[in-house]
Amino acid sequence: MNIYTERLVKEWRTHGKIVLSVDFDSTIYLYPTIDNQKDIDRTIRLVQLAHAIGAYIVIFTASEKERFKFIQDYCDSIKIPISSINENPIDLPYGKSGKIFYNLNICDRSGIFESLNILEEAINEMQKYKN
């Protein structure tokens, strides 16, 4: 297990829940700038599993607020219960001035493969831990 997965698992065990930041376009929703449906399918599956184990799901997007209802409806349709959009899901002593707090960020433009690999390994560890 690499140091980033170890940190995520440690935080998950310590707090019982983690905060997953998930981009929307080209991460869980197919957007016309790239054909990455396999990555989207994998992301959706892992985010659903993480939520079932114990994760707040925050959509972290550059979309305008007028699009948030569409985002919420889409997430409902793919069975990803989101806690918030562009806001911390719980009250925290930090992350109140722009950037939200997250334990792991999943985004097609910032290392989606690495993030998904870390999440998948952490999910496997947490499933063993909870059993």
N, C-alpha and C positions, 0 to 999 in steps of 0.2 A: 504494500500500500504506500503511495507517495505521501509526502508531507501535507499536501493540500487536502487529500482525501482523509488523512488522519485528523486534521484540524476540523473538517466538516463533521466527521463521525463523533469526535469528542464534543463538539458544540451540540450536536443532535442529542447525544446521550445526556449531557448536562442539563439542557433546557427542555428536553422532550419534544420540542418543535424547532424547526428552522424556518428562515424566510427565504423563499426562492423568488428571485426577480426573473421574470420571463418577458422577453421582448415579444411583440405581436407579429408584425409583418415579416414574412420569410423565416419565422421561428416556430410559430404554431398555426400560422395562417398563410396559405400560398399567395404570394405577391408576384406580379408579372416580371419583376426584374431578375428573377433567378428561378430555375426549376430545381427545387430541392425537396420534393415531396417525401423522399425517404427520411431525410433529416427531420422534417416536420412530424412525420409519423412517430419516429423514435422519441422526439421531444415530448409529444403529447403522452405517449405511453409512460415515460419515466416521470413526468410531472404528475400524472394520475397516481402512480405508485407512491411517489414521495408524499403526496397529500394524504393518501390512505395510511401511511406510516406516521405522519405528523409533520406537516409543512404548511405554512401560510404561503399562498400563491399570490404574488403581486405582479400585475402586468405593468411593465416599465416601458413606456412607448413614447415616441415623438408625436403621436397622433394628437389632433386637436380634441378638445373636450366634447365637441359635437359628435364625435365618432365613438365615444365611450359606451353608449347604449348598444351600438352594433357589436363592439368588442365583448361586452358583458353577455349579450345574447349568443354570440358565437361560442364563447367559452362554456356557457350553459349547454349548448347543443353538442359539444364534444366532451362533456362531463369533466370539465376542469372547474371546480368551485374556486373562484377567485375571491380573495379577501379585500382587495382594493386595486385601484389603477393609479399609478404614479404617486401613491401615498403610503407611508408606513402602515402596516396592518394593525399594529398595536402601539401603545404609547411607549416611547423609548426616550432615554435621557440624551440621545444624539440623533443625528439624521433629520433635523428639523428645519434645515435651511437650504433646501433644494434637492440634494441627492438623498435618495431613500437608503435605508440600511438593508443589506441582504447578506446572507451567509454564502450564497452562490448566485451568480448572474448567468443566465442562458440567453445568448444573442447570436444571431447569424453573422454579425459583423465583429464579434469579439470572442473568438475561440470556441465556437459551438461544440466542436469535437471534444476538446479538452474538458469543457464544462459537463458535457453529457457523460463522458467517461468517468469523471470524478463522481457525478451523481449516481451513476449506475453502480459503481463500486461501493459507494456509501450506502445505497439502498440494500445491496446484498449484505453488507455488514450489519445494518440495522435490523434486517429480517432475522439474521442469526441471533442477534442480541435480544430481540423481543421474544424469540422462541426459546 
